Every structure is written in structure tokens, then in C-alpha cells.
Amino acid sequence: LEIKNAPVDQVSIETANRIVLLTEPRSPGADRFRYLRMRLRELRAHIKLKTLVVTSALPQDGKSSVALNLAMALAERGKRRVLLIEADLHCPSLSGNLGIAQASGLAECLESALDPLSAIRRLEPLQWYLLPAGQAVGNPTELLQSNAFANIVEKVSPYFDWVLIDTPPVAPLSDALLAAKSADACLLVVRADQTPKAAVDDALSLLGPQHVAAIIFNCAEGLNNLYSKYAGYYGRK
């Protein structure tokens, strides 16, 4: 199945977008996303794994930046069809980060039965697809409690190799837990030297450890130092 006649949005790639696979493709961060792609492929060989919730233990852990970069990594420059669903209806940030004009999206699909396939947009030069958040009129959490969200995920899934769902953090909202019911697994983002262990434990308990495919350690500064030393050595004759 293919998405036909999807509107195309041109994205201006800047450092502020934090898409390191484009702005810093040889950086340690970009390398880690390629490594994450490899590990997800390995896991996929053993279990059903197509739809992934990307969430975090707390706000400001960087889960939306991780979702953007993971979409880039999984798309492999257009070789794989990837959809990123902007399901953080309380505080959507993906469209704004990418400089995309507001458009109907997930909220309208949930509230007004808009066909989700008609709301999907292709992003260039990113070469993957986005279902934007749209503008919710009602309570976002109540929207995700209905069967409509599961029906949307089920409808769009056959058109893509990977479906990523960017949700609010696990605390203090229940949106991530609701979205996780429609996903094969979750990726939990935690921020180095910031996210308390207790918050991570609580998030794992709420999501269910068996439903968390990976914990992504974000903003680990020590990795940059190790990488720079290695790159300097590797560059010698």
C-alpha cells in the first residue's frame, strides 16, 4: 500500500531543529541513532515491532527530539516508509520545531472523524511522513481514551514500515499509557544527570517493563569526549 497525493511540506534544516543525522551526520549523537536503528531491527526479527510510542519519564527529557531523529534513522533516506504521529495534544512541538504551518491532524481525526490518510504530510528533504497534532477543542486525554485512536493507528499502519507515536511524558499525564495500548512497544527517554531514578522506576512500572523495548539515555556529555578522542586518534596516519 502507498500513500498517494500526500501534501508535501518543505522543512528548513537548521541546527535548532536538533536533527543531528542531517546537521551533524558524523557526530556521536547521529551514530547512536544509527545504532538504535540496528538494535530495533534485531529486536524486530524476534517479535512484532512496527508501532512504537516514544515517551519520557518527565518533561524536558528530550523525547520529541529523539522521535525526530529516530524517524530520520529509520527512514534511511527514503528507503523505508516512516510515519511520525504527533500525539502530544497538550503541548505539540514537532510541527513548530520543523517550521510547518498549522494544519488539520490527529485532533481533527479524533474529534471530527477526519480520515487520517488525508491529514498525513510528506516532509522534504526528510523523506518521511508526519501526522501533525492539529488543534484539539476538547480534552486531549479524553480523546485518546476513545477507540478512535486505536482505529487511526490500525488504519495507517499498513502503509508504513515503521510508525512512531510522540506522546506527552508519562508523568503527570496518562496520555502515554493510553497511546501505548495501541503500540507494539515503548521507548522511554531519560535525561542524563537530570531524570531522577525514582521517576524512571515509576514510568517503567506504569508502562510495564515487558512493554518497554529500550531506555534511551539522552544528553550523555561524556560520550562526546570519548568520541572526540577516538576521532582524533583515527584521523592520524
C-alpha positions in Angstrom: 0.0 0.0 0.0 1.2 3.5 -0.7 0.1 7.0 0.4 -0.9 8.8 -2.7 -1.0 12.6 -3.2 0.1 13.4 0.3 0.7 17.1 0.6 4.4 18.0 0.8 5.9 20.3 3.3 9.4 21.7 2.8 11.4 21.7 6.0 14.2 24.2 6.5 17.1 22.2 8.2 18.8 24.2 10.9 20.8 23.4 14.0 17.8 24.5 16.1 15.8 21.6 14.6 18.2 19.2 16.5 18.1 16.7 13.7 21.7 15.6 14.1 21.5 13.0 11.4 21.3 15.9 8.9 23.1 18.7 10.6 25.9 16.6 12.2 25.9 13.3 10.4 29.3 12.3 11.8 28.6 13.3 15.4 28.4 10.7 18.2 24.7 11.6 18.5 24.0 10.6 14.9 26.0 7.4 15.4 23.9 6.5 18.4 20.7 6.8 16.4 22.0 4.6 13.7 23.0 2.1 16.5 19.4 2.3 17.9 18.0 1.6 14.4 20.2 -1.5 14.2 19.1 -2.8 17.6 15.4 -2.2 16.8 15.9 -4.2 13.6 17.5 -7.0 15.6 14.6 -7.0 18.0 12.1 -6.9 15.1 13.4 -10.2 13.9 12.1 -11.9 17.0 8.9 -10.0 18.0 6.2 -8.0 16.3 7.6 -4.5 16.2 6.3 -1.7 13.9 4.4 0.8 16.1 6.5 2.5 18.8 5.5 5.0 21.4 8.3 7.5 22.1 7.8 9.0 25.6 9.8 10.1 28.6 9.7 9.9 32.4 9.4 13.6 32.8 9.0 16.8 30.8 12.2 18.2 29.2 13.9 14.8 28.8 14.1 15.3 25.0 11.6 12.7 23.8 10.4 14.8 20.8 14.0 15.4 19.6 14.6 11.7 19.9 11.4 10.9 17.9 12.5 13.3 15.1 16.0 11.7 14.8 14.7 8.2 15.1 12.3 8.9 12.2 15.3 10.1 10.2 17.3 7.0 11.1 14.5 4.5 10.3 13.6 6.2 7.0 17.2 5.6 5.7 16.9 8.4 3.2 13.6 7.2 1.9 14.3 3.5 1.7 11.7 2.8 4.4 8.4 4.4 4.8 8.1 6.0 8.3 5.2 7.9 9.9 5.6 10.0 13.0 2.3 10.8 14.8 2.3 13.9 16.9 0.2 12.6 19.7 1.2 15.2 22.3 -2.0 17.2 22.0 -1.4 19.1 25.2 1.9 20.7 24.1 2.6 19.8 20.4 6.1 20.8 19.4 7.1 18.8 16.3 5.4 21.0 13.7 6.7 24.2 15.2 10.2 22.8 15.5 10.1 21.9 11.8 8.6 25.2 10.8 5.5 23.7 9.4 2.3 25.7 9.2 -0.6 24.5 11.4 -2.9 22.1 9.7 -5.6 19.6 10.5 -4.3 16.5 12.1 -4.7 13.9 14.8 -7.1 16.1 16.9 -9.5 16.5 14.0 -9.3 12.8 13.2 -10.3 12.0 16.8 -13.0 14.7 17.2 -14.4 15.0 13.7 -13.7 11.6 12.2 -11.3 13.2 9.6 -9.7 10.4 7.5 -6.1 10.2 8.9 -4.7 9.3 5.5 -5.9 12.7 4.2 -4.1 14.5 7.1 -0.7 12.9 6.6 2.0 15.1 5.1 5.3 14.1 3.5 8.3 16.1 4.7 11.1 17.0 2.4 14.1 16.7 2.4 13.5 14.5 5.5 11.8 11.8 3.3 9.3 10.6 6.0 5.7 11.4 6.9 4.0 13.3 9.7 0.5 13.2 11.1 0.5 16.6 12.9 -1.3 17.2 16.1 -3.9 19.6 14.7 -5.9 21.7 17.2 -7.9 19.9 19.9 -11.1 21.5 21.0 -11.9 19.0 23.8 -9.8 17.5 26.5 -6.8 15.8 24.8 -6.6 12.9 27.3 -10.3 12.1 26.8 -9.7 12.0 23.1 -7.0 9.3 23.5 -9.3 7.3 25.8 -11.7 6.6 22.9 -11.4 3.7 20.5 -10.8 6.3 17.7 -7.1 6.5 18.4 -6.6 2.7 18.1 -8.6 2.8 14.9 -6.4 5.5 13.5 -3.2 3.6 14.2 -4.7 0.4 12.8 -5.8 2.3 9.6 -2.4 4.0 8.8 -0.1 1.1 9.9 -0.3 -1.0 6.7 1.0 1.9 4.7 4.3 2.2 6.6 7.3 0.1 7.7 7.5 2.0 11.0 5.0 4.1 12.9 6.3 6.3 15.8 4.0 8.0 18.2 5.3 11.0 20.1 3.3 11.3 23.3 3.5 13.5 26.4 5.7 12.3 29.3 4.4 9.5 31.5 4.2 11.9 34.4 2.0 13.7 35.2 -0.4 12.8 32.3 -1.9 9.4 31.3 -1.8 10.0 27.6 1.4 7.9 27.0 -0.2 5.0 28.8 -3.3 5.3 26.7 -1.3 5.5 23.4 0.8 2.6 24.5 -2.2 0.3 24.3 -2.2 0.8 20.5 1.6 0.3 20.1 3.8 -2.8 19.9 6.3 -1.4 22.4 7.6 1.8 24.0 10.8 3.7 24.0 11.5 5.5 27.3 13.7 8.6 27.1 15.6 9.7 30.2 17.9 12.7 30.5 21.4 12.2 31.9 22.1 13.9 35.2 18.6 15.2 35.4 15.9 12.5 35.4 15.6 11.0 39.0 15.9 7.3 39.3 12.5 7.2 41.1 10.8 8.9 38.1 12.3 6.2 35.8 11.2 3.4 38.1 7.7 4.9 38.2 7.5 5.3 34.4 8.6 1.7 33.9 6.1 0.4 36.4 3.2 2.3 34.7 4.2 1.4 31.2 5.0 -2.2 32.2 8.7 -3.3 31.9 7.7 -6.0 29.4 6.3 -3.3 27.1 9.4 -1.1 27.1 11.7 -2.1 24.2 14.5 0.3 25.2 15.5 3.1 27.6 17.2 5.9 25.7 19.8 7.8 27.7 19.7 11.3 26.3 22.3 14.1 26.6 25.2 12.0 27.9 28.0 14.5 27.6 30.8 12.0 28.4 30.1 10.3 25.0 31.2 13.4 23.2 34.5 13.5 25.0 35.2 9.8 24.2 34.2 10.3 20.6 36.4 13.3 20.1 39.4 11.4 21.5 38.7 8.4 19.2 38.2 10.6 16.1 41.5 12.4 16.8 43.3 9.1 17.0 41.5 7.6 14.0 42.5 10.7 11.9 46.2 10.1 12.3 48.3 8.5 9.7 
